[in-house]
């Protein structure tokens, strides 16, 4: 959960960069909360939109950064799968 200290919240609100996973989670949560609030009364559609954005961002992060990183490490250290 994105529960961080009041000092960290103030620092982030003033434009500070997140320094921990919790702070990053907090910022993402605040963005989503603001988006949902601006959409009006909470609805399945707005929740679905927000969750879809998170899923697409996750998939793009994996596709662009995590998968190539894992491929490099596999070449450096050897494959774990014997069937490939």
Protein Blocks (a to p, Z undefined) as FASTA:
>chain_A
ZZdcfklmmmmmnopacfbfklmmmmmmmmmmmmmmmnopadfklmmmmmmmmmmmmmmm
mmmmmmmmmmmmmmmnopfbfkZZ
